[in-house]
Amino acid sequence: MFLVAPILIVVITLLVRRDRLRKIPGPVLARWTPLWLGYQARMGRRYLAVDEAHKAFLDIVVGPPCANIHMQKYGPVVRITPTHVSVAHPDAVAMIYGHSPAFNKSEFYDAFVAETPSVFSTTDRKDHSAKRRIVSQAFSYRALEQFTPFIHNNIVNFVGQLDSMCDTGRSIDILKWLHFLTFDVLADLAFGEPLGMLASGTSLVSVQRSDGTMKKEDAIALVEEREHLSAVLGIHPWFPFLARIIPDRFFWSGHESSNALTDFAQRNVSKRLTSGAYRENILEKLIAAHKCDGQVDPETIKELVAATVTLLTAGFDTTGSSVAALIYLVKTHPLVHRKLNIELEAVIDRQEIPNHRQVKDLPYLQAVIEEGLRHYAIMATGLPRLVPEGGVEFFGQQIPAGTEVSVPAFTIQHAESIWGDPEVFRPERWLESSEQHKYLSRYLLAFGKGPRTCLGKNLAYMEIQLILATVILRYDVELESEHLESTEGFVHKPEHVMVKLFRKV
Ligand code: HEM
């Protein structure tokens, strides 16, 4: 039975389709079945497999010769499922993610829906505009200003814990502590109270399940398992069905996590709705924007739960993992470390925890962050969109309406034609001139582009600036991890960053 279903998918696909993408090269299996990409995503290496596919098909030129294509190092148009084309060309970024024409999000995002589509997972343009208008109020510049004291308090708790581990010769996984910090910040901003991960040194939280029972769950694992499962199931509409019959713990454990996370969000929303106003927080702003305080209908509750799950999944892992990768990159580039340290020490006392005003306009810190996001590629995979009515032509190749297309972020962020020396971690490239900065920014895809660009970008930058500056100023960090072992769920992230910490005198 377990093998029959995948084989059936291949056979039925072969029998029923008229292959309008047959001229587009790609790995043999990927041309015939979504299982190739599904397997890569399940193994946490989708972006690498797609990158390798672009390199493997370098010599196959699709369509009429075009100067741009020959200048590229990669084969620009590659098929990664029977109905999904990956386009690794600088011009494709604006074509696919720009504001017009309308390349909507594809069905891939259905796998991320909890209760009802959220601002992140909705594929409908109108629904998205309405939801984005509401959620963006919670991320306005004024709202962020109100949040800064809460971020600061959590950083105080973070350094309190790290200080106690300093000078002991003990190895710690700083990634774990960064996740506790960014999760506590997010819960504090979203619900008005941190979850106490920093205080307890664990990510176990109490979750009330839908049957009323209470259970201790690892909140970080819930989010990570949910986003990885969604990134696999979204690849093909048949995958959710297959996941129920394939004997792989990954699938049932991912489903459990997904349900538990929804229960957790549900509990926090109900707690607020039944017990009146809390301190200023994102949930308050969403409730105010829905104008529903006091008379909450079930549909609005679903909207609030969906928004909460989205904030939890979109906001903690991405930010914490980015800081961990940045610490690793800075520590493995002594010259960068020295320059960053000099810039920070010129304006902030070592013993101090910086405030946002002190770090927000530091050019070298900003360049280090942009270069780290580019080089490491926390968002490494191509974000899938649908070709609109009438189809589209990519570099001489006709792609019919309804085909999924994406621009592979890692591949673009490592394209020689854009960056010159892409494998080198060189923050200086962002400081050469304002024209150069503007040009490079077009190809930094960390936060997405166009109408679906990240809503939490300003918050993420604020957190990254504050946390990275604090760690570099306050500690001598001795890196224990020789390599940055990484994996990919929906985002690409380190598995551990082992360090020893010494307090600077
Ligand atoms: C370094 C940190 C972060 C990175 C790299 C990142 C990356 C991204 C990317 C690439 C997208 C577009 C996804 C797509 O088109 O499929 C996105 C969307 C989104 N992000 Fe972030 N994100 C980060 C932090 C945050 C934070 C802190 C929050 C909020 C707490 C957040 C909330 C959102 C939301 C709500 C969307 C959906 C926007 C829409 O579709 O209109 N993100 N993020």
Residues whose N, C-alpha, C, O or C-beta is under 5 A from the ligand:
A	BS01	HEM	V119 F120 R132 L311 A314 G315 T318 T319 S322 I378 M379 L383 L445 A446 F447 G448 P451 R452 T453 C454 L455 G456 K457 L459 A460
